[in-house]
Structure formats: C-alpha cells, structure tokens
Amino acid sequence: MKVGLFIPCYVDTLYPEVGIATYKLLRELKLDVEYPKRQTCCGQPMANGGFQRMSGDLVEKFDDIFKKYDYIVTPSVSCAAFVQFNHPQLHKHKCSTPEKTMELVQFLHDVLKVKELPGNFEHIVSVHNSCHGVRELRLSSPSEEHIPRYNKIIDLLKLKKGITVKEPERSDECCGFGGMFAIEEPGVSSRMGDDKVKRHIATGAEFITGPDSSCLMHMQGVAHKKKYNIQFMHVAEILAAGI
C-alpha cells in the first residue's frame, strides 16, 4: 500500500512534531509512505472565506500531486473533511483524490483496522473530537442522533499501554475555534473555549488530546491565558509515543 502524507499548513508551520509523529507511526505499521515536497494548502481557508475560485487552483494541484497514491493520510480532521466533501465541487473536472483522502484516526481505524500499537503512555488524557470529526468524518457518535455511542479516537488510544482515557461532559460540543469564527467573534469564541477546557480539566486529565491541531491550539491559548494546569498533545503524538 502506497500512502501519500499530506501535512496541513498549520501543522507544517506551527506543529511540525505532529507531522513527524504521523510519519513515524505510518512507517511503524510497515506502510510505504511518501511526503510529496510539491504539496501546498488544500484550499480550505480561501473557500471558507468566500473565495472559491481562488481555492480551485489549489484543489487541482492537490489532485495532481496525490492522485498516484492508494491513500492520502493527514493528521487533520478539517482538511480531510474539506478534501472529501468540497474538492469534488471545486475541481473543474472529476478528481480522484477525495475518496482516497483519510484523516489519520479514520485511516488507522477503518482501513487498517489497527488492533495493537507499541509503546506506553502512562498518563490520563481527555479526548476532544472536533465538529468536523463528529459530524462529517463520523469519528464519534453525534449526541443529537441518539444512536449507540462509539468513539474511534478512544478505541485507538486505549491500545497504548498504561493510558487512562476520559471524556468531558458534553463531549461533542464545539471548542469555539471554528476558523474565522474565532477572529470575527472573539468574545464568544474565548468563552466557549474556556467552558470546554474547564470540562476537560474536571475529568482529572493531565493532557487534552484530539485529531485537530486547530482545536488544540485554540484551547491551549485559552488555558495559557487563564493559567490552567493542563497540557495538550495531538493524538498522533500519543499513538506514536515509544516508537
């Protein structure tokens, strides 16, 4: 299986350790992984800002770069969801990559069906699943649908020896980031983030983890401002711990 590793802009710029952990984890699972150096943004920021035409060129470039791979894997829920659900409408022609693009947890759980992982992580973690993760990629069950509960992130985390996994109350409620929402409505965004972080802390967790660096970045900013004693780590880093 040949895998193309897609690293989102904010991971590349702000959290390169998340990209490195993703690469190490995929290699540990004996996959043929490549990082195409020509890759750029998937086009999500422009499209979300109303500049769909500008994002179209990036969509076509993404498809051209990654179409040769069996799967495209990314440590980002929002970028994976954008490729899966928006690229087909933004590409001038039929594109081949949306159905092959997977967020890391989605890929490990649904495609590889991973049942064991090496390494220990002897800490208490509280899991945050982003809005895109709940309602588009279905990494966990949306509470409003009243269906049997599941959480693919937790399933994978529990494969690490020594880990204790918790969930906060109202676990699928937004953290308040929402991309441009955090800029346009900073007061509301900050309050939502504060409420979310407090509920994570109430679980007794040492770390807040999740599959989207943008959500973690927002909550980390709130925690830093409020001087809360809590750490943050992307799920890829925990899954790759000890490798």
N, C-alpha and C positions, 0 to 999 in steps of 0.2 A: 504494500500500500504506500503510495507516494503522497505526502502531505505538504502543502504549502502553508507556511506560517505567516499569518497576517497580523502585524503589530500596529494597533491604533496610534493615532498621533499623540495623545496624552500619555500613553504608556511609553512610547518611544522617547518623549521629551521629559516627562516627569517621573515615571516609574519604570525605568529600564529593567530593574530587577524582576518585575513581573514577566516581561518578555523572556528573560533568561531562564526563569523558573519553568515557564511553559515549554521552552525548547528542551531543557534538561528532562522534563517529565515525559515528553513525547519520545525522546531518544531512549529513555529508560524502558519504554514499552516496545522497543525494537522496531520503531517506525522509521521509514526513510523520509526525513524531514529536511526541507529546504526553506531558506529565508530569501525570497527574491529581492534583490537590492533596489530594483526599479520601483518598488511599491510606494504608493503615496496614500493620501487620505481617501476614504471610501466615498466621500461626498456628503456625509450626513450633516455637518454644520451648515453648509450652504443651502441644502434642501430644506432643513428645518427653519432657516431664516427667510425662506420665500424665494430663494434664488435657484430654482430647479434647473434652469438651463445651464447655469454655471456648473452645477454638480454633474450634469450629463457627461461632460468630457472625462471626469474622474471615474464615473461609472464604467465607461467604455474602456478606459485604461486598466481598471481593476480586472475586468473580464479578460482583457488581452493578456495580462500578466499571469493570472491564476488559472486560466482555462485548462492548462495541461495537467493539473493535479487531480488525483482521485478525490481528495477532500481539501478544503481550506479551513484551517483552525485558527481561532482568535481568542485571546483572553479578555473578551469584551462582549457583554450581552447586547448593548445598544448598537454597536457596529454590526454584529452578526445579524441582529433583527433588521437593521436598515438594509443590508445586502439581501437578505432573504425576502423581505416584503416590499421594498421600494425600488431596488435595482431593475426589476422587470419593467416597471412603468417608465423609468428614466432612460433606459437604453434605447437607442434608435432602432436596434434590431433585436432579435431574440438572443438573450445572453444565457450562457451555460453554467455560470458560477453560483447563482442563488441557491439552487437545491443542493449544492456541494459544500456550501459555507456553513460552518458549525461553530458555535461558542464552545469553549473548552469542556465545561461540565457536560453539555449536551453531547459532545463527541465521545467523551470517556464513558458516559452512562448509557447512551442509546446506541452508539455504533460499535465501540469496542467492548461494551458490557464488562467493564473492569470489575473484578471481584476481590482483588488484593493489591496492596501497594506497599513498598518497602518503607522503612524509616519510622521513627517515633515523633510524636508531637504532644508532649505531656503538659498540656495547658487546657484551660476552659475557654471555649470560643462561643460567641453568639453570632448566629448567621443572619445576614441581611441579603435578601433577594430583591433585585431592582424591579421596578414596574414592568419594564420590557421582559425581564426574566420570568415574571409571574404570568403576564397576560399575552405575551407573544410567543416566547420560546417554551413556555409551559415547564419551566424548571421546578416549579412547585404548584400546588393546587390553589387557585384563587378562592378566597373565603366566600365571595359573593355567589359562587356557583353551587355551594352546598354539596360537594362531591367528596368521596373518600380522600382523606389527606395523604399527600405524598410530598417529598422534597428530595430531588435528585442531588442537590448540593450536600445535604446531610448524609445521604446514602454513601457518597464518596468520602466525605470527611471521616466517617466512622470506620473507614478502612485503615486509618492511621492508628498505630498502637499508642495507647496512653492518653488519647484525646477525650475530652468531655465536651459534648456538643449541646448547646442550648438555643432556644428561640425566644425572642421577646414577645410580649403581648402585642396584639395587632401586628403580627409579623409581616403581612404583605402591604402595610401602609407605606406610602411614599416617604422618602427621607427629606424631600424638599428641594432636591437639586434640580432636576428637570431641564438641564441645559440652560437655555436663555431665560427660563423662569427665575433662576437664581439671581440673574442680573436685573431683570425687569421688576421683580417683586422680592427684593432682598429681605424685607422685614418678615414677610410670610414664610419665605424660604428658610430663614435662620431659625424661626420659631419651630417650624416643622422638624428641622434638623435636630434642634435641642430636645424636643419631645422624643424623637427616635433614639438618640444617643442615651438619654436617661433610661429608656425602657431596656436597652441593651445592657447598660450597667446594672440594672436591677436583677438581671439573671445571675450576677456574680462572675461574669466573664472577665478574663484578662485581655482577650482580643475580640474585636469585631472583625468579621471576615465576610467576604462576598465576591461575586464574579465580575463586578464592575468597578474599576478604579475611580470613575467619576463620582459614584455614590460615596465610596470610602473617603475620597478627597474632601467632599462636602462635609461629611460628618466629622472627619478629622479636624477640619478648620473650626467647626463649632466646639469640639472638645478642647482644642488648643486655647481658644478664646476664653472658654469657661474654666480652664484648668482642671478638667476632669481626668482622673487617673485611669485611662483606658488606652490600649494600643490597637493598631489597625494593621491588617495583613490580608493581601489578596488571596483568594482560595488557591490559586496556582502555587503560591509560595508555600502554603501549608502542605498541599499534596506532594510537592517536590522536596519537602524537608527530609534530610537524611540521605538524599540521593547523591 
